[in-house]
Amino acid sequence: MSDTRARIYRHIESHPGVHFRELTRALDLATGQVQYHLGRLDGVHSESVNGRTHYYTASFDPWERHAIAFLRRETARDVLVTLIEREAAHPGEVADHLDIARSTLEHHLSGLVEHDIVEKRRDGGRVTLALCRRDQTVELLATVDPTAPDRLSDRFTRLLDRLFESG
């Protein structure tokens, strides 16, 4: 295995769910160079979640790969942490707690529900949110730290939501 390929693999191994752009930035490699080596790496899986391709070693199953991708996004991560803390909550409570628009919450929930990370339960007309696999989500949370660009992107989206709500 070439030195570059080994560097890419080690970075993916130590940063599960890293997305392509972050991989090129962190290793200071050209996009074509990273694409070339990723195509030849054994034991690396990719998942496309909400327009970003994330990379993982073979040690993660599909559910874990999706959960990690969402945990790398600040707002989705905040939603999941809120549900870890509260075990279950109504969407309005989560949105208020996180100071985000309901539309922002629903945007993140759509992917979280689609990938069986969060479930929406209907209780007499009210919706309650809960984690599908609470213990596994807590475990994965410890392995993921969103990058600064990911956090800034999410914060910019929140700012725009607030501007449109008040305007």
C-alpha positions as CSV (number, residue, x, y, z in Angstrom):
1,M,0.0,0.0,0.0
2,S,1.4,3.4,-0.9
3,D,2.1,6.0,1.8
4,T,-0.7,8.2,0.5
5,R,-3.2,5.4,0.5
6,A,-2.1,4.4,4.0
7,R,-2.5,8.0,5.2
8,I,-6.1,8.1,3.8
9,Y,-7.0,4.8,5.4
10,R,-5.6,5.8,8.8
11,H,-7.5,9.1,8.7
12,I,-10.8,7.4,7.8
13,E,-10.1,4.9,10.6
14,S,-9.6,7.6,13.2
15,H,-12.3,9.9,11.9
16,P,-15.2,7.6,10.9
17,G,-17.8,9.3,8.7
18,V,-15.3,11.9,7.4
19,H,-16.7,13.5,4.2
20,F,-14.8,13.8,1.0
21,R,-14.0,17.5,1.2
22,E,-12.8,17.3,4.8
23,L,-10.6,14.3,3.9
24,T,-8.9,16.4,1.2
25,R,-8.5,19.4,3.5
26,A,-7.2,17.4,6.5
27,L,-4.6,15.5,4.4
28,D,-3.8,18.5,2.1
29,L,-4.3,16.3,-1.0
30,A,-5.8,17.2,-4.3
31,T,-9.3,15.9,-4.9
32,G,-8.2,13.7,-7.9
33,Q,-5.5,12.2,-5.8
34,V,-7.9,11.3,-3.0
35,Q,-10.5,9.9,-5.6
36,Y,-7.8,7.8,-7.2
37,H,-6.6,6.2,-3.9
38,L,-10.1,5.8,-2.5
39,G,-11.0,3.8,-5.6
40,R,-8.2,1.4,-4.8
41,L,-8.6,1.1,-1.0
42,D,-10.0,-2.2,0.3
43,G,-12.0,-2.2,3.4
44,V,-13.4,1.3,3.0
45,H,-17.2,1.9,2.6
46,S,-18.8,5.1,1.4
47,E,-22.3,6.3,2.2
48,S,-24.0,9.3,0.6
49,V,-26.2,11.1,3.1
50,N,-28.0,14.3,2.3
51,G,-25.6,15.2,-0.5
52,R,-22.4,14.4,1.2
53,T,-20.3,11.2,0.8
54,H,-18.9,9.9,4.0
55,Y,-16.2,7.3,4.4
56,Y,-15.8,4.4,6.9
57,T,-13.8,1.3,7.6
58,A,-15.5,-2.0,7.2
59,S,-16.1,-2.2,11.0
60,F,-19.3,-0.2,10.8
61,D,-22.6,-1.6,9.6
62,P,-25.0,0.4,7.4
63,W,-27.1,1.7,10.3
64,E,-24.0,2.8,12.1
65,R,-22.7,4.5,9.0
66,H,-25.9,6.5,8.6
67,A,-26.0,7.4,12.3
68,I,-22.4,8.6,12.2
69,A,-23.1,10.8,9.2
70,F,-25.9,12.5,11.1
71,L,-23.8,12.8,14.2
72,R,-21.2,14.8,12.2
73,R,-23.8,17.5,11.5
74,E,-24.3,19.8,14.4
75,T,-28.0,20.3,14.3
76,A,-28.8,16.6,13.8
77,R,-26.3,15.8,16.5
78,D,-28.1,18.3,18.9
79,V,-31.4,16.7,18.1
80,L,-30.0,13.3,18.9
81,V,-28.3,14.5,22.2
82,T,-31.6,16.1,23.2
83,L,-33.4,12.7,22.7
84,I,-30.6,10.9,24.6
85,E,-31.1,13.3,27.5
86,R,-34.9,13.2,27.5
87,E,-35.5,9.7,26.1
88,A,-38.6,11.0,24.3
89,A,-39.9,14.5,23.4
90,H,-42.5,16.3,21.3
91,P,-41.1,18.1,18.2
92,G,-42.0,21.5,19.5
93,E,-40.1,20.8,22.7
94,V,-37.0,19.8,20.8
95,A,-37.2,22.8,18.5
96,D,-37.7,25.2,21.4
97,H,-34.9,23.6,23.4
98,L,-32.5,23.9,20.5
99,D,-33.8,27.3,19.5
100,I,-34.3,26.2,15.9
101,A,-37.3,26.6,13.5
102,R,-39.7,23.7,13.3
103,S,-38.9,23.5,9.6
104,T,-35.2,23.0,10.4
105,L,-36.1,20.3,12.9
106,E,-38.3,18.6,10.3
107,H,-35.6,18.8,7.7
108,H,-33.2,16.9,10.0
109,L,-35.9,14.5,11.2
110,S,-36.8,13.4,7.7
111,G,-33.4,11.8,7.3
112,L,-33.2,10.6,10.9
113,V,-36.5,8.8,10.6
114,E,-35.8,7.5,7.1
115,H,-32.7,5.8,8.3
116,D,-34.3,4.4,11.5
117,I,-32.3,6.5,13.9
118,V,-35.3,8.4,15.3
119,E,-38.9,7.2,15.3
120,K,-42.0,9.3,15.4
121,R,-44.7,7.8,17.6
122,R,-48.3,9.1,17.4
123,D,-49.9,9.4,20.8
124,G,-53.6,10.4,20.4
125,G,-52.8,12.9,17.7
126,R,-49.5,14.2,19.2
127,V,-46.2,13.2,17.8
128,T,-43.4,12.0,20.2
129,L,-39.8,11.6,19.0
130,A,-37.6,8.8,20.4
131,L,-34.3,7.1,19.4
132,C,-34.6,3.8,17.7
133,R,-31.3,2.5,19.2
134,R,-30.5,4.6,22.2
135,D,-27.5,2.7,23.5
136,Q,-25.9,2.4,20.1
137,T,-26.4,6.1,19.4
138,V,-24.7,7.0,22.7
139,E,-21.8,4.7,21.8
140,L,-21.4,6.3,18.4
141,L,-21.6,9.8,19.8
142,A,-18.4,9.2,21.6
143,T,-16.6,8.4,18.3
144,V,-17.6,11.5,16.4
145,D,-16.6,15.1,16.7
146,P,-18.0,17.4,14.0
147,T,-15.4,19.4,12.2
148,A,-15.4,23.2,12.4
149,P,-16.7,23.6,8.8
150,D,-19.6,21.3,9.5
151,R,-20.5,23.3,12.6
152,L,-20.2,26.6,10.8
153,S,-22.4,25.4,8.0
154,D,-25.1,24.3,10.4
155,R,-24.9,27.6,12.3
156,F,-25.3,29.5,9.1
157,T,-28.4,27.5,8.3
158,R,-29.8,28.3,11.7
159,L,-29.1,32.0,11.3
160,L,-31.0,32.0,7.9
161,D,-33.9,30.2,9.5
162,R,-34.2,32.8,12.2
163,L,-34.0,35.6,9.7
164,F,-36.8,34.1,7.6
165,E,-39.0,33.5,10.7
166,S,-38.7,37.0,11.9
167,G,-39.0,38.6,8.5
